[in-house]
Amino acid sequence: MFSRLALRALAPAGLKSSVALPALSSGIFHASRSLHTSQQRLAPVPALPEKGGKVRHGIIPEEFFQFLYPKTGVTGPYMLATGLTLYFLSKEIYVINHETISSVLIVGLIIYGIKKYGPLVAAFLDKKMDEQRDAYENFKSHLINRCQEGIEEEKKEQWRIEGRRYLFDAKRNNIAMILETNYRERLLTVSREVKKRLDYQIALQQLKRRMERDHMINWVEQSVWQSVSAQQEKENIAKCLLDLKALSKSAQVSL
């Protein structure tokens, strides 16, 4: 019965049977549809699970048993496997030979290796993945920090640009002060030069007056000396001597 049920479930969709297929066939056909047939090809891919699903007997997924439980019961998957095996062997679809024994041994070794060394390999791979994830996280943090630093620098530049008008005003005021200082320095230089020239003119006029006065005094003296004769000079000297003697006598008498 299980062999006929399996054949009907695995039969292609084009083959029509007079007997209605059970619900198992529709489930298998739904599960065997090809992937990526919808239009949502740009949809985000869901994240892969960190741990694999449960399996029985090393290779059979737990979902297979859960899928068959509502239809066949708890013993259904085992009876299905047993029936298929007996059908293949009874109909000589599959013949047991030395390759079968080798396959069983290889599958057993694979299962043993997975059970024995799987956790160690998984731990090693998890460690490598953690290291790679930490490296990516550090790289991402470094990029985020660089972006934040760039944002801060941009804000500083914007702040500097906002204060540029104050800088221009200060430079404009400094230039105005420098121009005013130069103007006043030039005015002071002009006033000093004018004062020097005026002082020169005043000194020149004073020198001219002094020379004219000295010349006039010398001319008057020379004229007076020329008008006085030698006899008059002697008489004047004698008169001066007599006056001095008279003064000295009057002084003695008063004493």
ChimeraX attribute file (.defattr): number of C-alpha atoms within 10 A of each C-alpha:
attribute: neighborCount
match mode: 1-to-1
recipient: residues
	/A:1	7
	/A:2	15
	/A:3	17
	/A:4	12
	/A:5	15
	/A:6	15
	/A:7	12
	/A:8	19
	/A:9	19
	/A:10	14
	/A:11	15
	/A:12	10
	/A:13	10
	/A:14	6
	/A:15	7
	/A:16	11
	/A:17	9
	/A:18	5
	/A:19	7
	/A:20	9
	/A:21	14
	/A:22	12
	/A:23	10
	/A:24	18
	/A:25	19
	/A:26	14
	/A:27	13
	/A:28	13
	/A:29	14
	/A:30	10
	/A:31	9
	/A:32	9
	/A:33	9
	/A:34	7
	/A:35	6
	/A:36	8
	/A:37	8
	/A:38	6
	/A:39	7
	/A:40	8
	/A:41	9
	/A:42	6
	/A:43	7
	/A:44	7
	/A:45	7
	/A:46	6
	/A:47	6
	/A:48	7
	/A:49	7
	/A:50	7
	/A:51	7
	/A:52	8
	/A:53	9
	/A:54	11
	/A:55	13
	/A:56	11
	/A:57	8
	/A:58	14
	/A:59	11
	/A:60	11
	/A:61	14
	/A:62	13
	/A:63	13
	/A:64	12
	/A:65	19
	/A:66	13
	/A:67	14
	/A:68	17
	/A:69	14
	/A:70	10
	/A:71	13
	/A:72	15
	/A:73	11
	/A:74	13
	/A:75	11
	/A:76	16
	/A:77	18
	/A:78	12
	/A:79	13
	/A:80	18
	/A:81	13
	/A:82	14
	/A:83	17
	/A:84	17
	/A:85	14
	/A:86	14
	/A:87	16
	/A:88	14
	/A:89	13
	/A:90	11
	/A:91	9
	/A:92	10
	/A:93	10
	/A:94	13
	/A:95	12
	/A:96	10
	/A:97	8
	/A:98	9
	/A:99	10
	/A:100	12
	/A:101	11
	/A:102	11
	/A:103	11
	/A:104	12
	/A:105	12
	/A:106	12
	/A:107	14
	/A:108	13
	/A:109	12
	/A:110	14
	/A:111	16
	/A:112	13
	/A:113	11
	/A:114	14
	/A:115	12
	/A:116	11
	/A:117	12
	/A:118	13
	/A:119	11
	/A:120	12
	/A:121	12
	/A:122	12
	/A:123	12
	/A:124	12
	/A:125	12
	/A:126	13
	/A:127	12
	/A:128	12
	/A:129	12
	/A:130	12
	/A:131	12
	/A:132	12
	/A:133	12
	/A:134	12
	/A:135	12
	/A:136	12
	/A:137	12
	/A:138	12
	/A:139	12
	/A:140	12
	/A:141	12
	/A:142	12
	/A:143	12
	/A:144	12
	/A:145	12
	/A:146	12
	/A:147	12
	/A:148	12
	/A:149	12
	/A:150	12
	/A:151	12
	/A:152	12
	/A:153	12
	/A:154	12
	/A:155	12
	/A:156	12
	/A:157	12
	/A:158	12
	/A:159	11
	/A:160	13
	/A:161	12
	/A:162	11
	/A:163	11
	/A:164	12
	/A:165	11
	/A:166	12
	/A:167	13
	/A:168	11
	/A:169	11
	/A:170	12
	/A:171	12
	/A:172	12
	/A:173	12
	/A:174	12
	/A:175	12
	/A:176	12
	/A:177	12
	/A:178	12
	/A:179	12
	/A:180	12
	/A:181	12
	/A:182	12
	/A:183	12
	/A:184	12
	/A:185	12
	/A:186	12
	/A:187	12
	/A:188	12
	/A:189	12
	/A:190	12
	/A:191	12
	/A:192	12
	/A:193	12
	/A:194	12
	/A:195	12
	/A:196	12
	/A:197	12
	/A:198	12
	/A:199	12
	/A:200	12
	/A:201	12
	/A:202	12
	/A:203	12
	/A:204	12
	/A:205	12
	/A:206	12
	/A:207	12
	/A:208	12
	/A:209	12
	/A:210	12
	/A:211	12
	/A:212	12
	/A:213	12
	/A:214	12
	/A:215	12
	/A:216	12
	/A:217	12
	/A:218	12
	/A:219	12
	/A:220	12
	/A:221	12
	/A:222	11
	/A:223	11
	/A:224	10
	/A:225	11
	/A:226	9
	/A:227	9
	/A:228	10
	/A:229	9
	/A:230	8
	/A:231	9
	/A:232	11
	/A:233	12
	/A:234	11
	/A:235	11
	/A:236	12
	/A:237	12
	/A:238	12
	/A:239	12
	/A:240	12
	/A:241	12
	/A:242	12
	/A:243	11
	/A:244	12
	/A:245	12
	/A:246	12
	/A:247	11
	/A:248	12
	/A:249	11
	/A:250	11
	/A:251	10
	/A:252	9
	/A:253	7
	/A:254	7
	/A:255	6
